[in-house]
Amino acid sequence: MPREFGRNSRVAQFVKEELANLIQLEFPLNEYGLITLTTVDVSPDLRNATVLFTFFQNNLTKEQLLEELNDKAGHFRHELSHVMTSRGVPSLKFKYDESLERAQRLTDIIDSVNTDK
């Protein structure tokens, strides 16, 4: 029976911390806004990692940022290989985390119901 907090979660946390530093260096705040990594999911075999992110900026769309992050995924993986002690480094795939938008929509719906009464 696998442990609840095993190697996957440790690798995911490490990748999240190191990627946050790399993204801060590669994507300046004044050009790209605040980019936040919300979750890193690493596959059981540690070969693939899905990185969920959010960002706050008015002049850049999430599709544009998503494309730029996925274009630099190979570079980020290469940089991670210098600091990771494991044999393999997971391939990175970035996805936009829509949970904040869903939460805001639910809050708006609840507020509209409460104001109607």
Residue frames as qw, qx, qy, qz and C-alpha x, y, z in Angstrom:
[[0.000, 0.889, 0.458, 0.000, 0.00, 0.00, 0.00],
 [0.441, 0.474, -0.037, 0.761, 1.57, 3.35, -1.05],
 [0.298, -0.418, -0.434, 0.740, 2.26, 6.01, 1.52],
 [0.149, 0.880, 0.439, -0.104, 0.06, 9.10, 1.45],
 [0.073, 0.970, -0.192, -0.128, 2.95, 11.57, 1.34],
 [0.883, -0.085, 0.297, 0.353, 5.61, 9.71, -0.54],
 [0.500, -0.182, 0.362, 0.766, 8.16, 10.58, -3.10],
 [0.228, 0.603, 0.558, 0.522, 5.65, 12.05, -5.57],
 [0.203, -0.935, -0.289, -0.046, 4.57, 14.78, -3.19],
 [0.535, -0.635, 0.158, 0.534, 8.16, 15.60, -2.23],
 [0.454, 0.091, 0.507, 0.727, 9.20, 15.85, -5.88],
 [0.081, 0.763, 0.520, 0.374, 6.11, 17.93, -6.69],
 [0.341, -0.906, -0.148, 0.203, 6.85, 20.36, -3.85],
 [0.547, -0.415, 0.320, 0.653, 10.50, 20.65, -4.89],
 [0.359, 0.354, 0.566, 0.652, 9.58, 21.26, -8.54],
 [0.065, -0.883, -0.436, -0.160, 7.02, 23.88, -7.50],
 [0.424, -0.818, 0.013, 0.389, 9.53, 25.80, -5.38],
 [0.499, -0.257, 0.452, 0.693, 12.31, 25.71, -7.97],
 [0.277, 0.529, 0.604, 0.527, 9.97, 26.59, -10.85],
 [0.146, -0.931, -0.325, 0.079, 8.63, 29.55, -8.89],
 [0.418, -0.673, 0.227, 0.566, 12.19, 30.89, -8.63],
 [0.429, 0.034, 0.617, 0.659, 12.91, 30.26, -12.31],
 [0.152, 0.728, 0.588, 0.317, 9.67, 31.87, -13.47],
 [0.243, -0.905, -0.155, 0.313, 10.36, 34.89, -11.31],
 [0.401, -0.489, 0.408, 0.659, 13.70, 35.33, -13.12],
 [0.313, 0.148, 0.727, 0.593, 12.43, 34.59, -16.65],
 [0.042, -0.678, -0.593, -0.432, 9.10, 36.44, -16.52],
 [0.189, 0.058, -0.328, 0.924, 9.58, 39.91, -14.97],
 [0.020, 0.554, 0.703, -0.445, 6.73, 41.25, -12.86],
 [0.140, 0.561, 0.015, -0.816, 6.46, 44.52, -14.79],
 [0.269, 0.245, -0.654, -0.663, 5.93, 42.72, -18.12],
 [0.403, -0.111, -0.875, -0.245, 3.98, 39.60, -17.16],
 [0.604, -0.521, -0.025, -0.602, 2.30, 40.45, -13.90],
 [0.418, -0.430, 0.712, -0.365, 2.13, 38.21, -10.88],
 [0.726, 0.137, -0.618, -0.269, 2.41, 34.54, -11.84],
 [0.518, -0.413, 0.604, -0.443, 1.49, 32.09, -9.09],
 [0.439, 0.122, -0.876, -0.158, 2.03, 28.35, -9.23],
 [0.676, -0.345, 0.151, -0.634, -0.93, 26.80, -7.47],
 [0.888, -0.170, 0.403, -0.142, -0.29, 23.07, -7.86],
 [0.291, 0.533, -0.753, -0.255, 2.24, 20.67, -9.34],
 [0.917, -0.035, 0.281, -0.279, 0.98, 17.15, -10.05],
 [0.064, 0.552, -0.806, -0.205, 3.69, 14.59, -10.72],
 [0.846, 0.087, -0.390, -0.352, 2.84, 11.26, -12.35],
 [0.882, -0.427, 0.185, -0.077, 3.48, 8.06, -10.34],
 [0.898, 0.142, 0.071, 0.411, 6.52, 7.22, -12.47],
 [0.349, -0.741, 0.050, 0.571, 7.93, 10.77, -11.96],
 [0.501, 0.136, 0.518, 0.680, 8.27, 11.33, -15.72],
 [0.030, 0.576, 0.424, 0.698, 5.59, 13.97, -16.21],
 [0.165, -0.415, -0.517, 0.730, 4.50, 16.97, -14.20],
 [0.033, 0.716, 0.500, 0.486, 1.48, 19.18, -14.74],
 [0.271, -0.181, -0.319, 0.890, 1.95, 22.69, -13.38],
 [0.030, -0.797, -0.572, -0.189, -1.19, 24.72, -12.64],
 [0.325, -0.100, -0.131, 0.931, -0.80, 28.49, -12.48],
 [0.074, 0.884, 0.460, -0.030, -2.77, 31.69, -12.14],
 [0.432, 0.027, 0.037, 0.901, -1.73, 35.23, -12.95],
 [0.014, 0.855, 0.409, -0.319, -2.89, 38.79, -12.50],
 [0.250, -0.283, 0.340, 0.861, -2.22, 41.14, -15.41],
 [0.461, 0.637, 0.334, -0.520, -4.44, 43.18, -17.69],
 [0.387, 0.709, -0.344, -0.479, -2.48, 43.41, -20.95],
 [0.153, 0.335, -0.912, -0.180, -1.72, 39.70, -21.41],
 [0.828, -0.103, -0.159, -0.529, -4.21, 36.90, -21.99],
 [0.725, -0.375, 0.562, -0.132, -3.99, 33.55, -20.26],
 [0.908, 0.375, 0.179, 0.062, -3.61, 31.86, -23.65],
 [0.422, 0.813, -0.314, 0.250, -0.56, 33.99, -24.48],
 [0.309, -0.679, 0.601, -0.286, 1.08, 33.30, -21.14],
 [0.893, -0.074, 0.422, -0.138, 0.22, 29.60, -21.34],
 [0.817, 0.559, -0.030, 0.138, 1.89, 29.39, -24.74],
 [0.197, 0.809, -0.458, 0.311, 5.01, 31.19, -23.51],
 [0.571, -0.515, 0.581, -0.267, 5.31, 28.97, -20.43],
 [0.932, 0.113, 0.343, -0.034, 4.90, 25.78, -22.46],
 [0.639, 0.720, -0.199, 0.183, 7.45, 27.06, -24.99],
 [0.042, 0.725, -0.577, 0.373, 9.97, 27.49, -22.15],
 [0.901, -0.335, 0.131, -0.242, 9.10, 24.15, -20.51],
 [0.907, 0.238, -0.179, 0.298, 12.19, 22.50, -21.99],
 [0.262, 0.625, -0.359, 0.642, 14.40, 25.29, -20.68],
 [0.559, -0.572, 0.285, -0.529, 12.84, 25.00, -17.22],
 [0.992, -0.115, -0.012, -0.043, 13.34, 21.23, -17.28],
 [0.709, 0.426, -0.293, 0.479, 17.00, 21.72, -18.19],
 [0.052, -0.639, 0.373, -0.671, 17.46, 24.19, -15.33],
 [0.804, -0.424, 0.162, -0.385, 15.73, 21.80, -12.92],
 [0.953, 0.127, -0.228, 0.152, 18.15, 19.05, -13.93],
 [0.384, 0.549, -0.439, 0.599, 20.98, 21.12, -12.45],
 [0.280, -0.457, 0.468, -0.703, 19.39, 21.27, -8.99],
 [0.903, -0.173, 0.029, -0.393, 17.57, 17.93, -8.75],
 [0.241, -0.531, 0.812, -0.030, 19.46, 14.98, -7.36],
 [0.805, 0.163, 0.532, -0.205, 17.21, 12.31, -8.88],
 [0.500, -0.042, 0.692, 0.519, 18.12, 10.48, -12.07],
 [0.189, 0.487, 0.641, 0.562, 15.26, 11.84, -14.10],
 [0.084, 0.250, 0.207, -0.942, 13.56, 15.20, -14.34],
 [0.398, 0.537, 0.728, -0.154, 9.85, 15.24, -15.15],
 [0.172, 0.338, 0.486, 0.788, 8.62, 16.73, -18.41],
 [0.047, 0.375, 0.429, -0.820, 6.65, 19.88, -17.69],
 [0.002, 0.500, 0.650, 0.573, 3.24, 20.84, -18.99],
 [0.028, 0.131, 0.349, -0.928, 1.65, 24.10, -17.88],
 [0.129, -0.570, -0.736, -0.341, -2.10, 24.56, -17.51],
 [0.155, -0.397, 0.112, -0.898, -4.13, 27.54, -16.38],
 [0.142, -0.269, -0.862, 0.406, -5.85, 26.97, -13.02],
 [0.235, -0.422, -0.391, -0.784, -9.47, 28.02, -13.40],
 [0.420, -0.453, -0.745, 0.251, -10.48, 27.27, -9.81],
 [0.133, -0.309, -0.280, 0.899, -10.29, 30.94, -8.80],
 [0.268, -0.012, -0.375, -0.888, -12.61, 31.96, -11.62],
 [0.479, -0.332, -0.774, -0.248, -15.05, 29.17, -10.73],
 [0.347, -0.407, -0.627, 0.567, -15.00, 30.22, -7.09],
 [0.032, 0.200, 0.043, -0.978, -15.71, 33.82, -8.07],
 [0.387, -0.160, -0.583, -0.696, -18.65, 32.74, -10.27],
 [0.480, -0.403, -0.776, 0.069, -20.09, 30.68, -7.41],
 [0.229, -0.349, -0.424, 0.804, -19.68, 33.60, -5.02],
 [0.182, 0.052, -0.231, -0.954, -21.46, 35.88, -7.49],
 [0.461, -0.286, -0.721, -0.432, -24.33, 33.40, -7.82],
 [0.433, -0.427, -0.698, 0.378, -24.68, 33.08, -4.06],
 [0.111, -0.263, -0.198, 0.938, -24.58, 36.86, -3.65],
 [0.287, -0.088, -0.426, -0.853, -27.24, 37.34, -6.31],
 [0.491, -0.397, -0.761, -0.150, -29.52, 34.82, -4.57],
 [0.373, -0.407, -0.552, 0.625, -28.99, 36.52, -1.20],
 [0.013, 0.172, -0.004, -0.985, -29.76, 40.00, -2.58],
 [0.336, -0.241, -0.633, -0.654, -32.94, 38.77, -4.27],
 [0.460, -0.493, -0.731, 0.104, -34.40, 37.72, -0.92]]
